[in-house]
Amino acid sequence: MPRWLPRAMVLALALYACFQLGSWAFHQLIGLLINILIAFFLALAIEPAVGRMSARGMRRGLATFIVFFAVFIAAAGFVFLLGSMLAGQIVDMVEGFPKYLDSVIRWINDTFRTELSRVEIQESLLRSDWLRKYVQNSASGVLDISATVLGGLFKLLTIFLFSFYFAADGPRLRRTLCSLLPPAKQTEVLRAWEIAVDKTGGYLYSRGLMALISGVAHYILLEILGVPYAPALAVWVGLVSQFIPTIGTYLAGALPMLIAFTINPWYALWVLGFVVIYQQFENYVLQPKLTSKTVDIHPAVAFGSVVAGTALLGAVGALIAIPAVATLQAFLGAYVKRYAVTDDPRVHGHRRSGGGQALARLRGLLRGRDKREAGEDGDAASGTSGTDDRP
């Protein structure tokens, strides 16, 4: 046996063990890493506001706290408005449920010639095994729901804590990172950081402005139709449609349609039509103008990045996909060499006329043949005249 073989075997086993340990640790910490990634992008989003406040003499920690407090107040107000709306709708539905049930029973009796009564249906429902099993399963699932809520609150607290540290200690973090790199690499890292701040902040602020415009437009429609809780519904439509990619529009429009349907079924159709028309206006008119100077990413690339981010990280990937791709695109744009575009009609989407080219080629051939024939006739004529002039 060669002397190096035992050492190679031990080294291979050690590397395999390290790989397995690293893989296990990564899978155990994937939740924490995703939370840190969300916190980093959240810190990038509020970096412009914190930077402006700190540039005016305010301490960076206090500026970060004020920004987070304003975000918390806005989120709490939105949740309160939405909760009050849902609570009011649930109370109205519970109070009006007997009337709905009586109308349905009356329609069934008139249509199918039956003799059903609401009291008999209620008693059979209360004595059914299905309701008993449902209550038992619900009672046993209370602990699971409580654990899920507590876990969600802990994740939210973790994200806000890391994002606060990233925003408050942003300069220190950049200095620490640059101290590990040579001067040439430090410039590139700082430039990438600045691009990430601009793109993420621009994406967030443009989405916020579009959410405001969308909320105002839907509020006007809901007020005209007389749909209750119009302010809360307008806030819901504006935020959900802008900050939940791909399916946010459909989720945002479903709730106003449902509440409008309880008032008048035709109102739900009006809301649906308005949502579809406004979405086209936003996609083709409003969004390109607002995001051309902030994100500057093609709609097809944005859609593909959202799909890829969803496949990799789920909902988190869908949220951070567009600013991440915009940052990468802007950073790599400095290293891509561009050339002047040739003056060709095909560049502008126009095709060359194949028939015109063939006709020009045929004309050239005919002209060349005419010239050759004319030359041969001239040579023949000159030779004949010379023979006749001889004595």
QUIHULIN-V613601 format. One record per residue. N is the residue number from 1. RES is the residue in one letter. PHI is phi in degrees with one decimal (999 if undefined). Layout:
# QUIHULIN-V613601
n = [N N]
res = [RES RES]
phi = [PHI PHI]
This chain:
# QUIHULIN-V613601
n = [1 2 3 4 5 6 7 8 9 10 11 12 13 14 15 16 17 18 19 20 21 22 23 24 25 26 27 28 29 30 31 32 33 34 35 36 37 38 39 40 41 42 43 44 45 46 47 48 49 50 51 52 53 54 55 56 57 58 59 60 61 62 63 64 65 66 67 68 69 70 71 72 73 74 75 76 77 78 79 80 81 82 83 84 85 86 87 88 89 90 91 92 93 94 95 96 97 98 99 100 101 102 103 104 105 106 107 108 109 110 111 112 113 114 115 116 117 118 119 120 121 122 123 124 125 126 127 128 129 130 131 132 133 134 135 136 137 138 139 140 141 142 143 144 145 146 147 148 149 150 151 152 153 154 155 156 157 158 159 160 161 162 163 164 165 166 167 168 169 170 171 172 173 174 175 176 177 178 179 180 181 182 183 184 185 186 187 188 189 190 191 192 193 194 195 196 197 198 199 200 201 202 203 204 205 206 207 208 209 210 211 212 213 214 215 216 217 218 219 220 221 222 223 224 225 226 227 228 229 230 231 232 233 234 235 236 237 238 239 240 241 242 243 244 245 246 247 248 249 250 251 252 253 254 255 256 257 258 259 260 261 262 263 264 265 266 267 268 269 270 271 272 273 274 275 276 277 278 279 280 281 282 283 284 285 286 287 288 289 290 291 292 293 294 295 296 297 298 299 300 301 302 303 304 305 306 307 308 309 310 311 312 313 314 315 316 317 318 319 320 321 322 323 324 325 326 327 328 329 330 331 332 333 334 335 336 337 338 339 340 341 342 343 344 345 346 347 348 349 350 351 352 353 354 355 356 357 358 359 360 361 362 363 364 365 366 367 368 369 370 371 372 373 374 375 376 377 378 379 380 381 382 383 384 385 386 387 388 389 390 391]
res = [M P R W L P R A M V L A L A L Y A C F Q L G S W A F H Q L I G L L I N I L I A F F L A L A I E P A V G R M S A R G M R R G L A T F I V F F A V F I A A A G F V F L L G S M L A G Q I V D M V E G F P K Y L D S V I R W I N D T F R T E L S R V E I Q E S L L R S D W L R K Y V Q N S A S G V L D I S A T V L G G L F K L L T I F L F S F Y F A A D G P R L R R T L C S L L P P A K Q T E V L R A W E I A V D K T G G Y L Y S R G L M A L I S G V A H Y I L L E I L G V P Y A P A L A V W V G L V S Q F I P T I G T Y L A G A L P M L I A F T I N P W Y A L W V L G F V V I Y Q Q F E N Y V L Q P K L T S K T V D I H P A V A F G S V V A G T A L L G A V G A L I A I P A V A T L Q A F L G A Y V K R Y A V T D D P R V H G H R R S G G G Q A L A R L R G L L R G R D K R E A G E D G D A A S G T S G T D D R P]
phi = [999 -65.4 -68.2 -78.8 -65.9 -59.6 -64.4 -64.0 -64.7 -63.4 -64.4 -63.9 -64.8 -65.6 -65.1 -64.3 -65.0 -64.5 -63.7 -64.5 -65.8 -65.1 -64.4 -63.8 -65.1 -64.5 -67.4 -74.1 -103.1 -62.8 -64.7 -65.5 -65.3 -66.0 -62.7 -66.9 -64.6 -63.0 -63.0 -64.5 -69.0 -65.9 -65.3 -64.0 -68.1 -93.8 -60.0 -60.0 -65.8 -64.5 -63.6 -65.4 -68.4 -72.3 -68.3 -87.9 105.4 -80.0 -64.4 -66.0 -63.8 -67.3 -63.2 -63.6 -63.3 -65.0 -64.4 -67.3 -66.9 -64.4 -64.4 -65.3 -63.7 -64.9 -66.4 -65.2 -64.7 -64.3 -64.1 -65.5 -63.5 -67.5 -64.7 -64.6 -64.3 -64.9 -63.0 -63.9 -66.5 -64.6 -62.9 -63.7 -67.5 -67.6 -67.7 -91.5 -62.4 -59.2 -66.1 -61.0 -66.2 -63.4 -66.1 -66.2 -64.6 -64.4 -66.5 -65.2 -64.4 -71.6 -82.6 -103.6 58.4 -105.7 -130.0 -82.2 -136.6 -65.9 -65.3 -65.8 -65.8 -63.5 -66.1 -66.2 -71.6 -68.4 -94.0 -76.6 -69.3 -62.4 -67.1 -64.8 -66.3 -64.7 -66.1 -64.7 -65.9 -66.3 -65.5 -73.8 -90.7 -64.8 -64.7 -65.0 -65.1 -62.9 -63.9 -65.1 -64.6 -64.8 -64.1 -64.9 -65.0 -66.0 -63.7 -63.3 -64.6 -63.0 -63.5 -66.2 -67.3 -67.0 -65.3 -64.4 -66.7 -63.5 -77.3 -71.6 -106.8 -60.2 -59.9 -65.2 -65.0 -65.7 -64.0 -64.9 -68.3 -71.2 -67.3 -93.9 -125.1 -68.4 -57.6 -64.0 -72.7 -62.3 -62.2 -66.4 -65.4 -66.3 -66.8 -63.8 -63.7 -64.6 -63.3 -62.3 -64.3 -64.5 -69.9 -67.5 -64.8 -64.3 -63.5 -66.3 -70.6 -65.5 -65.3 -64.2 -66.7 -67.0 -64.6 -64.0 -64.2 -63.8 -62.7 -64.9 -63.2 -71.3 -64.7 -62.5 -63.4 -66.3 -69.3 -64.4 -77.2 77.3 -76.9 -68.8 57.2 -63.4 -61.4 -65.1 -66.0 -66.2 -64.0 -59.9 -64.3 -63.3 -74.8 -66.6 -68.2 -98.6 -104.7 -117.4 -68.0 69.1 -105.3 -64.2 -63.0 -71.7 -65.7 -68.5 -81.2 -69.6 -66.7 -61.1 -64.8 -65.1 -70.1 -66.4 -65.5 -67.7 -86.3 -159.2 -58.0 -68.4 -62.4 -63.5 -67.2 -62.0 -63.9 -62.1 -62.0 -66.4 -61.8 -66.2 -66.8 -66.0 -64.0 -66.0 -61.2 -68.7 -69.6 -105.1 -121.9 -76.5 -63.7 -59.9 -72.7 -81.2 -100.8 -67.1 -98.1 -107.7 -96.1 55.2 -134.6 -67.2 -57.7 -66.2 -65.8 -62.9 -65.2 -64.0 -67.1 -65.1 -64.1 -66.2 -64.1 -65.1 -66.6 -85.6 -125.3 74.8 -64.3 -63.8 -63.3 -65.7 -74.6 -98.9 -66.3 -65.6 -63.8 -66.4 -67.8 -63.8 -64.3 -63.2 -65.1 -68.4 -71.1 -76.5 -62.9 -74.2 -103.9 -96.2 -82.4 -113.2 -119.5 -68.6 -83.0 -66.3 -84.1 -126.6 -62.0 -69.0 -64.7 -90.6 89.4 -102.3 -93.4 -70.7 -79.1 -65.2 -64.5 -65.0 -64.4 -64.4 -65.4 -65.3 -65.5 -66.2 -62.6 -62.6 -64.6 -64.3 -64.6 -63.4 -67.7 -63.1 -65.6 -65.5 -65.3 -63.8 -66.2 -64.6 -63.6 -66.2 -65.1 -65.3 -64.0 -66.1 -68.5 -69.3 -65.2 -67.0 -71.9 -71.7 -78.7 -70.2 -73.5]
